Amino acid sequence: MSQAANLWLYFIVVLGVIALPGLDMAFVMGSAMLGGRRSGMAAVAGIIAGGFCHLCLGALGVAMVLQCWPPLYKIMLLAGAAYIAWMGYQLLRSDSIFHPTAGAEAMADAVIFRRALTTSLLNPKAYIFMLAIFPQFLRPGAGPLWVQSGVLGGITALTQLGVYGALAYAASGASGWFARHPQSSTIAARVMGLLLIATAVLSATQAGK
C-alpha cells in the first residue's frame, strides 16, 4: 500500500471514530447551544489539544502501561467518570457554566477549553486508540516515526476541527433562542447535566466489570 493510500485509510478510520456520538460531541453541542459559536469552538480547541496530548503520551508509552496494568485503566476510568459527574452536577446547579455574563467571555472560554482538555485526558479509550489503531498506520521505511506521527496527528486534529467545528456552528444557532428564553436555557443546562451524570455512571459501571 502506498503512503498516500495509507493516509487516506487512516482518515476514513478516524472520521468514523470521531463521527460516532460520544462525550466529546455532547460537550461541543452543549457548549455551542448554551454559550454560542465561540463557546463551541473553545470546546473544540480543548478536545483537539487533548488529542495532541494523547499523541505525546502514547509516544511515551502510557498506552502500553495501561494495557499491561489493568488496575490503572480502571483508576483512569473512575477518575474520568468522577470529573464528568462533577461537570454534570455544576450544570444542575447553575445555567451560567456555558453562558457567560457580559465582561466574562474570555474567562468562560478558558474554562470551557480547560474542561474539554481535561475530559479528553481522562478518557482512557483514547489511549487504547493510540495503542491499538494508531501504530498500525506507522510504516517502517516511510520516514522518521516522529514525522509520521505528526502527520497522523495533524489529520486527526483537522478531522476533529471539521466534524466538531461544523457541529458547533450548527448548534450555535440555538444560542440566540436561549438568550431570548432564559428559562429554556436553564432547562437545557439541567438536561445536559443529567446526561453527563448518566454518562459518568455508565463509565463507572464499565470500570467495575
C-alpha positions as CSV (number, residue, x, y, z in Angstrom):
1,M,0.0,0.0,0.0
2,S,1.3,3.4,-0.9
3,Q,1.8,6.1,1.8
4,A,-1.0,8.2,0.2
5,A,-3.4,5.3,0.4
6,N,-2.3,4.6,4.0
7,L,-3.1,8.2,5.0
8,W,-6.5,8.1,3.3
9,L,-7.3,4.9,5.1
10,Y,-6.3,6.4,8.4
11,F,-8.5,9.5,7.7
12,I,-11.5,7.2,7.0
13,V,-11.0,5.3,10.2
14,V,-10.6,8.5,12.3
15,L,-13.6,10.1,10.6
16,G,-15.7,7.1,11.6
17,V,-14.5,7.2,15.2
18,I,-15.0,11.0,15.6
19,A,-18.4,10.9,13.9
20,L,-19.7,8.4,16.5
21,P,-21.8,10.1,19.1
22,G,-20.0,10.4,22.4
23,L,-19.0,12.7,25.2
24,D,-16.8,14.9,23.1
25,M,-19.7,15.5,20.7
26,A,-22.2,16.1,23.5
27,F,-19.8,18.6,25.1
28,V,-19.3,20.6,21.9
29,M,-23.1,20.7,21.3
30,G,-23.9,21.7,24.8
31,S,-21.3,24.4,24.8
32,A,-22.4,25.8,21.5
33,M,-26.1,25.7,22.3
34,L,-25.8,27.4,25.7
35,G,-22.9,29.8,25.0
36,G,-22.9,30.3,21.3
37,R,-20.4,29.7,18.5
38,R,-17.4,31.0,20.4
39,S,-18.0,28.7,23.4
40,G,-18.5,25.7,21.0
41,M,-15.2,26.4,19.3
42,A,-13.5,26.8,22.7
43,A,-14.7,23.2,23.4
44,V,-13.4,22.0,20.0
45,A,-10.0,23.6,20.7
46,G,-9.8,21.8,24.1
47,I,-10.6,18.5,22.5
48,I,-8.0,19.0,19.8
49,A,-5.4,19.9,22.4
50,G,-6.3,16.8,24.3
51,G,-5.7,14.8,21.2
52,F,-2.2,16.1,20.8
53,C,-1.5,15.3,24.4
54,H,-2.7,11.7,23.8
55,L,-0.3,11.6,20.9
56,C,2.6,12.7,23.0
57,L,1.7,10.4,25.9
58,G,1.2,7.5,23.5
59,A,4.7,8.1,22.2
60,L,6.0,7.9,25.8
61,G,4.4,4.5,26.3
62,V,1.5,5.5,28.5
63,A,-1.0,3.4,26.4
64,M,1.3,0.4,26.8
65,V,1.3,0.9,30.6
66,L,-2.5,1.0,30.6
67,Q,-2.6,-2.3,28.8
68,C,0.0,-4.0,31.0
69,W,-1.5,-2.8,34.2
70,P,-5.4,-3.1,34.0
71,P,-5.9,-1.5,37.5
72,L,-4.5,1.8,36.2
73,Y,-7.0,1.7,33.4
74,K,-9.8,1.3,35.9
75,I,-8.5,4.1,38.0
76,M,-8.4,6.4,35.0
77,L,-11.9,5.3,34.0
78,L,-13.2,6.1,37.5
79,A,-11.3,9.5,37.6
80,G,-12.9,10.4,34.2
81,A,-16.4,9.4,35.5
82,A,-15.9,11.4,38.6
83,Y,-14.9,14.5,36.6
84,I,-17.8,14.1,34.2
85,A,-20.2,13.7,37.1
86,W,-18.8,16.9,38.7
87,M,-19.4,18.8,35.5
88,G,-23.0,17.5,35.4
89,Y,-23.5,18.5,39.0
90,Q,-22.3,22.0,38.2
91,L,-24.8,22.2,35.3
92,L,-27.6,21.1,37.6
93,R,-26.8,23.9,40.0
94,S,-26.4,26.8,37.5
95,D,-27.2,27.7,33.9
96,S,-24.2,30.1,33.6
97,I,-21.5,27.4,33.2
98,F,-21.6,27.8,29.4
99,H,-23.5,31.0,29.1
100,P,-21.0,33.7,30.3
101,T,-22.2,37.0,31.5
102,A,-21.1,40.3,30.0
103,G,-17.5,41.1,30.5
104,A,-16.6,37.5,31.4
105,E,-16.5,35.8,28.0
106,A,-12.7,35.3,27.9
107,M,-12.7,33.6,31.3
108,A,-15.7,31.5,30.3
109,D,-14.0,30.4,27.1
110,A,-10.9,29.5,29.0
111,V,-12.9,27.4,31.5
112,I,-14.6,25.6,28.6
113,F,-11.3,24.9,27.0
114,R,-9.8,23.5,30.2
115,R,-12.8,21.3,30.8
116,A,-12.7,19.9,27.3
117,L,-9.0,19.3,27.6
118,T,-9.3,17.6,31.0
119,T,-12.2,15.4,29.8
120,S,-10.1,14.3,26.9
121,L,-7.1,13.5,29.0
122,L,-9.2,11.5,31.4
123,N,-10.7,9.4,28.6
124,P,-8.8,6.0,28.7
125,K,-10.4,4.9,25.5
126,A,-8.3,7.5,23.7
127,Y,-5.2,5.8,25.0
128,I,-6.5,2.5,23.7
129,F,-7.0,4.0,20.3
130,M,-3.4,5.2,20.4
131,L,-2.3,1.6,21.3
132,A,-4.5,-0.5,19.1
133,I,-5.1,1.6,15.9
134,F,-2.6,4.4,15.6
135,P,0.6,2.2,15.5
136,Q,-0.9,0.2,12.6
137,F,-0.5,3.3,10.3
138,L,3.1,3.9,11.2
139,R,5.2,2.3,8.4
140,P,8.9,1.5,8.8
141,G,10.9,2.9,6.0
142,A,8.4,5.7,5.2
143,G,10.4,8.3,7.1
144,P,11.1,9.2,10.7
145,L,8.4,7.9,13.1
146,W,8.0,11.3,14.7
147,V,7.3,12.8,11.3
148,Q,4.7,10.1,10.5
149,S,3.1,10.6,14.0
150,G,2.9,14.3,13.4
151,V,1.2,13.8,10.1
152,L,-1.3,11.4,11.5
153,G,-1.9,13.7,14.5
154,G,-2.5,16.6,12.1
155,I,-5.1,14.5,10.2
156,T,-6.8,13.7,13.5
157,A,-6.9,17.3,14.5
158,L,-8.2,18.6,11.2
159,T,-10.9,15.9,11.2
160,Q,-11.9,16.9,14.7
161,L,-12.0,20.5,13.7
162,G,-14.1,19.7,10.6
163,V,-16.6,17.5,12.3
164,Y,-16.9,19.2,15.7
165,G,-16.5,22.7,14.2
166,A,-19.4,22.1,11.9
167,L,-21.4,20.8,14.8
168,A,-20.6,23.8,16.9
169,Y,-21.6,26.2,14.1
170,A,-24.9,24.3,13.6
171,A,-25.7,24.1,17.3
172,S,-24.8,27.7,18.0
173,G,-27.9,28.7,16.1
174,A,-29.9,27.8,19.1
175,S,-27.9,30.1,21.4
176,G,-29.9,33.2,20.3
177,W,-33.2,31.4,21.1
178,F,-31.8,30.5,24.5
179,A,-30.8,34.2,25.1
180,R,-34.5,35.2,24.4
181,H,-35.8,32.4,26.6
182,P,-33.6,32.3,29.8
183,Q,-35.8,29.7,31.4
184,S,-35.3,27.3,28.5
185,S,-31.6,27.8,28.8
186,T,-31.8,26.7,32.4
187,I,-33.8,23.6,31.4
188,A,-31.3,22.8,28.7
189,A,-28.4,23.1,31.2
190,R,-30.3,20.8,33.6
191,V,-30.9,18.2,30.9
192,M,-27.2,18.3,29.8
193,G,-26.2,17.9,33.4
194,L,-28.3,14.8,33.8
195,L,-26.9,13.4,30.5
196,L,-23.3,13.9,31.8
197,I,-24.1,12.3,35.1
198,A,-25.7,9.3,33.3
199,T,-22.5,9.0,31.1
200,A,-20.4,9.1,34.3
201,V,-22.5,6.3,35.8
202,L,-22.0,4.2,32.7
203,S,-18.3,4.8,32.7
204,A,-18.0,3.8,36.4
205,T,-20.0,0.6,35.6
206,Q,-17.5,-0.3,33.0
207,A,-14.7,0.1,35.5
208,G,-16.4,-2.3,37.9
209,K,-16.6,-5.1,35.3
